């Protein structure tokens, strides 16, 4: 009976922590439980949630991706540059202009290509995920600087800006985008063969390979999806700011990993869920928002967030030891 109760507590620990946090902050600030503040929190976590969904898939397979912030910057810079300036082909003496839709597709393809590169480096060249994605981090940052010349790309227009600042049925468009992504990837991980493969590879890669599962293809696929979701996050950031910044996404990979771990996904792979990651993003978003409303210094906010991450990892390790 005690074991069952403990298992149930482990299953809902992120939700319990979220509820306790909401209750505590609402008692300390009368501005917290308002509709405007709720929408503000959802808008703020939308970018991290896009990144964290992809990071969840990757960590479920036992991997890690340190390049998501750099891929965000590169893909958004490519999309913004193509939309603003098009591309010239000197050998043919022609120039191509891009529509909003065309530039968005180009940005998504750029993100997917970076993720594909990560997946191939890990599966074909047997590089550790840490090393492969750290290399992509440097490559993507360098390519972003080369593409932009170190200057932001601005003046992208209201049509593109709708992705980041638009309102649809009284709810911000980024919230709609992330809600749709959550729905898609919850179904993908829970109801499809590919989702079962992801958990199998992360749970025991050797056993998955011996049973004939396409382990390498699964890994390549999750890194490619991770890169594409990083591009989605980059498009939202760029549309919100009406500017593609060369240094966009700095430190975003840490917030993404934190959200995944706080949401209950094991760093060793094979255990976790997209819904848990949503709760992890909400915990980080509400924590940041609550500390801001309470006029806590941003420096202390980083300290508190660090302790929360350490606590989440420590709980994960204790759970693994007792299983």
HUHU-V168894 format. One record per backbone hydrogen bond with DSSP energy under -1.0 kcal/mol. CO is the residue of the C=O (numbers start at 1). NH is the residue of the N-H. E is the energy in kcal/mol with one decimal. If there is no record, write none. Layout:
CO_NH_E, CO_NH_E
This chain:
1_5_-2.4, 2_6_-2.2, 3_7_-2.4, 4_8_-2.4, 5_9_-2.2, 6_10_-2.4, 7_11_-2.1, 8_12_-1.7, 12_16_-2.6, 13_17_-2.4, 14_18_-2.2, 15_19_-2.5, 16_20_-2.5, 17_21_-2.1, 18_22_-2.4, 19_23_-2.5, 20_24_-2.4, 21_25_-2.6, 22_26_-2.3, 23_27_-1.4, 24_28_-1.0, 25_29_-1.9, 32_34_-2.0, 34_38_-2.3, 35_39_-2.4, 36_40_-2.0, 37_41_-2.3, 38_42_-2.2, 39_43_-2.5, 40_44_-2.3, 41_45_-2.1, 45_49_-2.7, 46_50_-1.9, 47_51_-2.0, 48_52_-2.7, 49_53_-2.1, 50_54_-1.3, 51_55_-2.2, 52_56_-2.3, 53_57_-1.7, 54_58_-1.9, 55_59_-2.9, 56_60_-2.5, 58_63_-2.2, 59_62_-1.8, 60_270_-2.3, 67_71_-2.8, 68_72_-2.3, 69_73_-1.8, 70_74_-2.4, 71_75_-2.7, 72_76_-1.9, 73_77_-2.0, 74_78_-2.4, 75_79_-2.3, 76_80_-2.6, 77_81_-2.7, 78_82_-2.4, 79_83_-2.1, 80_84_-2.5, 81_85_-2.8, 82_86_-1.2, 87_96_-3.5, 89_92_-1.1, 89_93_-1.2, 89_94_-1.5, 94_89_-3.3, 96_87_-2.3, 99_103_-2.5, 100_104_-2.1, 101_105_-2.4, 102_106_-2.2, 103_107_-2.2, 104_108_-2.4, 105_109_-2.5, 106_110_-2.2, 107_111_-2.2, 108_112_-2.5, 109_113_-2.4, 110_114_-1.9, 111_115_-2.2, 112_116_-2.7, 113_117_-2.2, 114_118_-2.0, 115_119_-2.5, 116_120_-2.6, 117_121_-2.4, 118_122_-1.9, 119_123_-2.4, 120_124_-2.5, 120_125_-1.1, 121_127_-1.8, 128_132_-2.7, 129_133_-2.5, 130_134_-1.5, 131_135_-2.2, 132_136_-1.9, 133_137_-2.1, 134_138_-1.6, 135_139_-2.4, 136_140_-3.2, 137_141_-1.9, 138_142_-2.3, 139_143_-2.7, 140_144_-2.1, 141_145_-1.9, 142_146_-2.2, 143_147_-2.6, 144_148_-2.3, 145_149_-1.9, 148_151_-1.3, 153_244_-2.5, 157_161_-1.9, 158_162_-1.3, 160_163_-1.6, 161_164_-1.3, 161_165_-2.5, 162_166_-1.6, 166_173_-2.6, 168_171_-1.3, 171_168_-3.0, 172_176_-1.4, 173_177_-2.5, 174_178_-2.4, 175_179_-2.4, 176_180_-2.3, 177_181_-2.1, 178_182_-2.6, 179_183_-2.3, 180_184_-2.4, 181_185_-2.6, 182_186_-2.2, 183_187_-1.9, 184_188_-2.2, 185_189_-2.1, 186_190_-1.9, 187_191_-2.8, 192_196_-1.7, 193_197_-2.3, 194_198_-2.0, 195_199_-1.8, 196_200_-2.2, 197_201_-2.8, 198_202_-2.1, 199_203_-2.5, 200_204_-2.2, 204_208_-2.4, 205_209_-2.3, 206_210_-2.2, 207_211_-1.7, 208_213_-2.3, 209_212_-1.3, 213_215_-2.3, 214_218_-2.3, 215_219_-2.2, 216_220_-2.5, 217_221_-2.4, 218_222_-2.3, 219_223_-2.1, 220_224_-2.1, 221_225_-2.6, 222_226_-2.3, 223_227_-2.2, 224_228_-2.2, 225_229_-2.5, 226_230_-1.7, 227_231_-1.6, 228_232_-1.9, 229_233_-2.1, 230_234_-2.2, 231_235_-2.5, 232_236_-2.0, 233_237_-2.3, 234_238_-2.6, 235_239_-2.4, 236_240_-2.3, 237_241_-2.1, 238_242_-1.4, 238_243_-1.4, 242_155_-1.0, 244_153_-1.8, 245_248_-1.7, 247_250_-1.0, 249_252_-1.8, 251_255_-1.3, 252_256_-2.3, 253_257_-2.4, 254_258_-2.4, 255_259_-2.4, 256_260_-2.0, 257_261_-2.5, 258_262_-2.9, 259_263_-1.7, 260_265_-2.0, 261_264_-1.8, 266_269_-1.6, 271_266_-2.7, 273_277_-1.5, 274_278_-2.1, 275_279_-2.0, 276_280_-2.3, 277_281_-2.6, 278_282_-2.3, 279_283_-2.5, 280_284_-2.2, 281_285_-2.9, 282_286_-3.2, 283_287_-2.3, 284_288_-2.5, 285_289_-2.6, 286_290_-3.1, 287_291_-2.4, 288_292_-1.9, 289_293_-2.5, 290_294_-1.8, 291_296_-2.9, 292_295_-1.7, 297_301_-1.9, 298_302_-1.6, 299_303_-1.5, 300_304_-2.8, 301_305_-2.5, 302_306_-2.1, 303_307_-1.9, 304_308_-2.2, 305_309_-2.2, 306_310_-2.3, 307_311_-2.4, 308_312_-2.2, 309_313_-2.4, 310_314_-2.6, 311_315_-2.3, 312_316_-2.0, 313_317_-2.4, 314_318_-2.3, 315_319_-2.3, 316_320_-1.9, 317_321_-2.1, 318_322_-1.6, 319_323_-1.0
